[in-house]
Amino acid sequence: MPHKISDECIKCGACESTCPVSAISEGENTYVIDPDTCIDCGACAAQCPVSAISEG
């Protein structure tokens, strides 16, 4: 199941640069994860400084 980014996101960009398949992009209020591209590796969740990323 792909990961999701919650409203707790502070738009720091740490997750985007960590994603090995470029599934993360900057949205209007938070970063967003494309569920069709996400390979569920968890690298982004480990990098998030505010724990805003969790399994879908």
C-alpha positions in Angstrom: 0.0 0.0 0.0 1.5 3.4 -1.0 2.5 5.9 1.7 0.5 9.1 2.3 1.5 12.6 3.5 -0.7 14.1 6.1 -1.6 17.8 6.8 1.3 17.8 9.3 3.6 18.3 6.3 5.8 21.4 6.7 6.9 21.3 3.0 10.6 21.0 3.8 11.2 18.8 0.7 13.3 16.2 2.5 11.0 13.4 1.3 11.1 14.4 -2.3 14.8 14.2 -2.7 14.8 10.8 -0.8 12.3 9.0 -3.1 14.1 6.6 -5.4 11.2 6.6 -8.0 10.3 10.3 -7.9 6.8 9.6 -6.7 6.7 12.7 -4.5 6.0 16.2 -5.8 5.1 19.6 -4.3 1.4 20.1 -3.9 -0.6 23.2 -3.0 -0.4 22.8 0.8 1.7 19.7 1.3 3.9 17.4 -0.7 2.0 14.6 -2.3 2.8 11.0 -3.2 1.6 9.5 -6.5 0.1 6.1 -5.4 0.7 4.6 -8.9 4.4 5.4 -8.8 5.1 4.7 -5.1 6.9 1.4 -4.4 6.2 1.5 -0.7 9.9 1.5 0.3 9.4 3.8 3.3 12.5 5.9 2.6 10.4 9.1 2.6 8.8 8.3 6.0 12.2 7.7 7.6 13.4 11.1 6.3 10.4 13.2 7.4 11.3 15.4 10.3 7.7 15.8 11.5 6.5 12.2 10.9 3.9 13.4 8.4 4.3 10.3 6.2 2.6 7.0 7.0 1.5 3.8 5.2 -1.6 4.3 3.2 
